[in-house]
Amino acid sequence: MGFGTACGRACGWLPGRVRRAAGQSGRGWARVEGRAGWGVSRPWPLAVRFVAEESTGSFLARWAAANGRTLGDLLEDLGEGGQPPADPGSAEVYLSRPALAWLAAMTGRAVPVLQRALPGLRGPLLLPGEDARWHCPWTPAAGVLVRACPCCAGARGAADAWVLARDPWRVCLRHRRWTDSARTRDPGWYDLRAVPEAVAAWRGLERVERRFGPTGVALVADAFAVAGWWWRRVPQARVWADRERRVGAGPGAVRTAALVMAPEAYAVARLLLRHERARGLTDHGGAGAELLAAAWVSAGPLGLSAAVAQQPVAEWLARHHRTLPPVPGERVPGRGGRTHRSAPVHAAAHERDDPRACLDDRTCLPWCWGDLRTRV
């Protein structure tokens, strides 16, 4: 250990890396927020624009490339870590607070600005400790790495970008593009303009979630579980095969199953919502029979018999039979900061839902329709 390094550590300072991007030599010394850390003394010369909800790894990789560097070089400047990810779509990058402070200094952007733009840098996801370090786990601590809409990314000057999404897919209703977590580039996305009924369904599903908050998400999760149960029975039903053909997806592919069955999931979500809102107004048994009959009508184009079509709905009714007492004055978040009256779902089955979980984990139904290795 050199004399300068030893004295620096003793005084709470650490040497920065060589600022290779600017062709400078020697070491710079810096102190960030009164803590020791790694970094360069001045920002890198070229900046890149943020993509909405972009992963930290994706942003860092694009920024490093713009400055003629690699992601590994950049991470070395931010602190200690393990093996950098092979590509920004393979792993998310998490930073400690001192490393985040160095990143702010290097980008010339304030820490709050970085945290608003990059969800992986927000408080609960920062690495603990006072050392400047980074970590790339195999799976993100929250969310799923999904390819960004190519139109949204292109508008921000990015040829390719990855975002953190709740589910292993993402729908851009503005540009009508479907992207997912697949690492393939052929295709990296699907054009939804050929399936307007799916676009309308996704708009409807988003309205349910926005209007009823977490309980709306629970209804959407259950609706996809019901529709997914049907899909596992008849993955090549004519109506779904037609949508697959129009978007250019493979027949019966699990990758695009949620895309092609979105209209059926939305229809089921509306039925479940109507049933839940009718609680206390009609006989529960009568309402259940009405729901079962309506579910068969919704599944009619799939060619399923009444007994098969109604089976997942009957399971849902059994799990939603026991309810929790409504909270007096309870209101749920809505669009534009407004709130709405008490949510329609008070089923005990959703009492311990994790609001950060994906739809597969939010459903109360006991199967995972998207995992072909499991029985449904």
C-alpha positions in Angstrom: 0.0 0.0 0.0 1.4 3.4 -1.0 2.0 6.2 1.5 -0.7 8.4 -0.1 -3.3 5.6 -0.1 -2.5 4.7 3.6 -2.8 8.4 4.7 -5.9 8.8 2.6 -7.7 5.9 4.2 -6.6 7.0 7.7 -8.1 10.5 7.0 -11.3 9.1 5.5 -10.2 9.7 1.9 -9.7 7.2 -1.0 -8.0 7.7 -4.3 -10.2 8.0 -7.4 -9.6 6.1 -10.6 -7.6 7.4 -13.5 -9.9 9.5 -15.7 -9.1 7.6 -18.8 -12.1 8.9 -20.8 -10.6 12.4 -20.9 -7.1 11.2 -21.5 -5.9 12.4 -18.1 -3.2 10.6 -16.1 -2.5 10.4 -12.4 -5.0 10.0 -9.6 -7.6 12.4 -8.5 -8.7 12.8 -4.8 -12.2 13.5 -3.9 -14.6 13.3 -0.9 -18.3 12.7 -1.4 -20.8 13.7 1.3 -18.1 13.5 4.0 -17.5 9.8 3.3 -14.8 7.8 1.7 -15.5 6.5 -1.7 -14.2 5.7 -5.2 -14.7 7.9 -8.3 -13.3 10.5 -10.6 -12.9 14.1 -9.7 -15.0 15.5 -12.6 -18.0 14.4 -14.6 -17.6 12.3 -17.7 -17.9 14.6 -20.8 -20.8 12.9 -22.6 -24.3 12.5 -21.1 -27.2 10.3 -22.2 -30.9 10.9 -21.7 -33.0 8.8 -19.3 -35.5 6.3 -20.5 -38.6 6.1 -18.3 -38.2 3.4 -15.5 -34.9 2.3 -17.0 -32.8 -0.1 -15.0 -29.5 1.2 -13.5 -27.5 -1.4 -15.5 -29.0 -0.3 -18.8 -28.4 3.4 -18.1 -24.8 2.8 -17.0 -24.1 0.6 -20.0 -25.4 3.2 -22.4 -23.5 6.0 -20.6 -20.3 4.1 -20.6 -20.6 3.3 -24.3 -21.2 6.9 -25.2 -17.9 7.8 -23.5 -16.0 5.0 -25.2 -15.9 2.9 -22.1 -17.2 -0.5 -21.0 -19.7 -1.1 -18.2 -16.9 -2.9 -16.3 -14.7 0.2 -16.5 -17.5 2.3 -15.1 -18.4 0.0 -12.3 -14.7 0.0 -11.3 -14.9 3.7 -10.9 -17.9 3.4 -8.6 -16.5 1.1 -6.0 -15.9 -2.5 -5.2 -18.0 -5.3 -6.6 -17.9 -8.7 -8.2 -18.3 -9.7 -11.8 -20.1 -7.1 -14.0 -23.1 -8.3 -16.0 -22.4 -9.6 -19.5 -25.1 -7.3 -20.9 -27.6 -4.8 -19.4 -30.5 -7.2 -20.0 -28.9 -10.0 -17.9 -28.8 -8.4 -14.4 -29.6 -5.2 -12.6 -26.9 -3.1 -10.9 -27.4 -2.0 -7.3 -25.3 0.7 -5.6 -24.5 1.7 -2.0 -25.2 5.2 -1.0 -21.6 6.3 -1.3 -21.4 4.7 -4.8 -24.6 6.6 -5.7 -23.0 9.8 -4.5 -20.0 9.1 -6.8 -22.4 8.4 -9.7 -24.1 11.8 -9.1 -20.7 13.5 -9.2 -19.7 11.7 -12.4 -22.9 12.4 -14.2 -23.3 15.9 -13.0 -26.9 15.1 -11.8 -28.2 15.4 -8.3 -28.9 12.2 -6.3 -32.7 12.9 -6.2 -32.7 13.3 -10.0 -31.0 9.9 -10.4 -33.4 8.2 -8.0 -36.5 9.6 -9.7 -35.3 8.4 -13.1 -33.8 5.0 -12.1 -36.0 2.9 -9.9 -33.1 0.6 -8.9 -31.5 3.5 -7.1 -34.4 4.3 -4.8 -33.9 4.2 -1.0 -35.1 0.6 -0.2 -32.9 -0.9 -2.9 -29.6 0.8 -2.0 -27.0 -1.6 -0.7 -26.3 -1.2 3.1 -23.0 0.0 4.5 -20.7 3.0 4.2 -18.4 1.6 1.6 -18.6 2.5 -2.1 -19.7 -0.8 -3.7 -22.0 -2.3 -6.3 -23.7 -5.7 -6.7 -25.3 -7.5 -9.7 -27.6 -10.3 -8.4 -28.9 -12.9 -10.8 -32.5 -11.7 -10.4 -33.5 -8.1 -9.6 -34.5 -7.3 -6.0 -37.7 -5.8 -7.3 -39.4 -6.1 -10.7 -38.3 -7.9 -13.9 -35.9 -6.7 -16.5 -37.9 -6.1 -19.7 -36.9 -4.5 -23.0 -38.0 -0.9 -23.3 -40.5 0.1 -26.1 -38.2 0.7 -29.1 -40.1 3.9 -29.9 -39.8 5.3 -26.4 -36.1 4.3 -26.3 -35.4 5.8 -29.7 -37.0 9.1 -28.7 -34.4 9.3 -25.9 -31.5 8.5 -28.2 -31.2 4.9 -27.1 -30.8 2.1 -29.7 -31.7 -0.4 -27.0 -32.7 -0.1 -23.3 -34.0 -2.2 -20.5 -36.6 -1.1 -17.9 -37.8 -2.5 -14.6 -41.3 -3.8 -14.9 -43.7 -5.5 -12.5 -44.4 -8.4 -14.9 -42.2 -10.2 -17.5 -43.9 -8.1 -20.2 -44.6 -4.4 -20.8 -47.3 -2.8 -23.0 -46.7 0.7 -24.4 -50.1 2.0 -25.2 -48.7 5.1 -26.7 -46.8 3.3 -29.4 -48.8 0.1 -29.3 -45.7 -2.1 -28.7 -45.3 -5.2 -26.6 -41.9 -6.0 -25.1 -40.9 -8.7 -22.7 -38.0 -10.2 -20.7 -36.8 -12.5 -23.6 -33.1 -11.9 -24.4 -33.7 -12.5 -28.1 -33.7 -9.7 -30.7 -35.8 -11.6 -33.2 -38.2 -10.2 -32.5 -37.4 -8.0 -29.5 -40.9 -6.6 -29.6 -44.4 -7.1 -31.1 -46.6 -4.5 -32.9 -50.0 -4.4 -31.3 -51.6 -2.3 -34.1 -52.7 -5.5 -35.8 -54.7 -6.5 -32.7 -56.8 -3.5 -31.7 -59.0 -5.7 -29.4 -55.9 -6.5 -27.3 -55.0 -2.8 -27.1 -58.5 -1.9 -25.9 -58.3 -4.7 -23.4 -54.9 -3.5 -22.0 -56.4 0.0 -21.6 -59.3 -1.5 -19.7 -57.1 -3.5 -17.4 -55.0 -0.4 -16.6 -58.2 1.5 -15.8 -59.2 -1.2 -13.3 -55.8 -1.0 -11.6 -55.8 2.8 -11.5 -59.3 3.1 -10.2 -59.2 0.5 -7.5 -55.5 0.5 -6.6 -54.1 -2.7 -5.0 -57.4 -4.4 -5.0 -57.8 -3.7 -8.7 -54.5 -5.3 -9.3 -55.7 -8.4 -7.3 -58.8 -8.6 -9.6 -56.6 -8.4 -12.7 -54.2 -11.0 -11.3 -57.1 -13.4 -10.7 -58.6 -12.7 -14.1 -55.3 -13.6 -15.8 -55.1 -16.8 -13.7 -58.6 -17.8 -14.9 -57.8 -16.9 -18.6 -54.4 -18.6 -18.2 -56.2 -21.8 -17.0 -58.3 -21.7 -20.2 -55.1 -21.1 -22.3 -53.4 -24.2 -20.8 -56.4 -26.3 -21.9 -56.7 -24.9 -25.4 -53.5 -22.9 -26.3 -54.3 -23.1 -30.0 -57.9 -22.0 -29.8 -58.9 -20.3 -33.1 -59.4 -16.9 -31.6 -55.9 -17.0 -30.0 -54.2 -18.5 -33.0 -55.7 -15.7 -35.1 -54.2 -13.0 -32.8 -50.8 -14.8 -32.8 -50.8 -14.8 -36.6 -51.6 -11.1 -36.8 -48.8 -10.1 -34.5 -46.3 -12.6 -35.9 -46.0 -14.8 -32.7 -45.4 -18.5 -32.6 -48.4 -20.8 -32.2 -49.2 -21.5 -28.5 -46.1 -19.7 -27.3 -46.0 -19.0 -23.5 -44.0 -15.9 -24.3 -47.0 -14.1 -25.9 -49.8 -15.9 -24.1 -50.7 -12.8 -21.9 -50.7 -10.7 -25.1 -53.1 -12.9 -27.0 -55.5 -13.6 -24.1 -55.7 -10.0 -22.8 -59.3 -9.5 -24.2 -60.5 -12.6 -22.4 -58.7 -11.6 -19.2 -60.3 -8.2 -19.3 -63.7 -9.7 -19.8 -63.1 -11.9 -16.8 -61.9 -9.0 -14.7 -65.1 -7.1 -15.4 -67.1 -10.1 -14.3 -65.1 -10.5 -11.1 -65.5 -6.8 -10.4 -69.2 -6.9 -11.0 -69.5 -9.9 -8.6 -67.5 -8.3 -5.9 -69.4 -5.0 -6.1 -72.6 -6.9 -5.7 -71.6 -8.4 -2.4 -74.3 -7.5 0.2 -76.7 -6.4 -2.4 -77.8 -9.9 -3.7 -77.7 -13.4 -2.4 -74.1 -14.7 -2.5 -75.1 -18.0 -3.9 -77.2 -16.4 -6.6 -74.4 -14.0 -7.5 -72.0 -17.0 -7.8 -74.3 -18.8 -10.1 -74.6 -15.7 -12.3 -70.9 -15.4 -12.4 -70.4 -19.0 -13.5 -72.9 -18.6 -16.3 -71.3 -15.4 -17.5 -67.8 -17.0 -17.4 -69.0 -19.7 -19.7 -70.3 -17.1 -22.2 -66.9 -15.4 -22.1 -65.1 -18.6 -22.8 -67.5 -19.6 -25.5 -65.3 -18.7 -28.5 -62.6 -20.9 -27.1 -64.6 -24.1 -27.6 -64.6 -25.1 -23.9 -67.4 -27.0 -22.3 -69.3 -25.4 -19.5 -67.8 -27.7 -16.9 -64.3 -26.9 -18.0 -64.8 -23.2 -18.5 -66.4 -22.8 -15.1 -63.9 -24.8 -13.1 -61.3 -22.0 -12.4 -64.1 -19.6 -11.6 -65.7 -22.0 -9.1 -62.3 -22.2 -7.4 -62.1 -18.4 -7.3 -65.6 -18.2 -5.8 -64.5 -20.7 -3.1 -61.5 -18.7 -2.2 -63.4 -15.3 -2.2 -66.2 -16.6 -0.1 -64.6 -15.5 3.2 -64.4 -11.7 3.4 -62.8 -9.2 5.6 -64.8 -6.4 7.2 -64.5 -3.1 5.3 -62.4 -0.5 6.8 -64.5 2.6 7.8 -63.8 5.5 5.5 -61.3 3.4 3.4 -60.4 5.0 0.1 -58.1 3.8 -2.6 -55.8 5.8 -4.9 -57.0 6.8 -8.3 -55.8 8.7 -11.3 -54.5 12.2 -10.9 -54.0 11.9 -7.2 -57.7 11.5 -6.6 -59.1 8.8 -4.3 -62.2 6.6 -4.7 -64.5 4.9 -2.2 -63.8 1.6 -0.6 -62.3 -1.0 -2.9 -64.6 -3.8 -4.1 -62.4 -6.7 -3.0 -62.4 -7.6 0.7 -61.6 -11.3 0.2 -59.4 -12.7 3.0 -57.4 -14.6 0.3 -55.8 -11.2 -0.7 -55.1 -10.0 2.8 -51.4 -10.5 2.6 -50.7 -9.6 -1.0 -47.3 -8.0 -1.6 -48.0 -4.8 -3.5 -44.6 -5.1 -5.3 -45.3 -8.6 -6.6 -46.1 -9.6 -10.2 -49.5 -10.7 -11.3 -48.6 -14.4 -11.0 -47.8 -13.9 -7.4 -50.8 -11.6 -6.6 -53.5 -14.1 -7.6 -55.2 -16.1 -5.0 -55.6 -19.1 -7.3 -53.2 -22.0 -6.7 -51.6 -22.5 -10.1 -49.0 -20.8 -12.2 -50.3 -21.0 -15.8 -47.2 -19.5 -17.3 -44.9 -22.3 -16.0 -45.4 -25.2 -18.4 -43.5 -27.5 -16.0 -46.3 -27.3 -13.5 -49.7 -28.9 -13.7 -52.8 -26.6 -14.0 
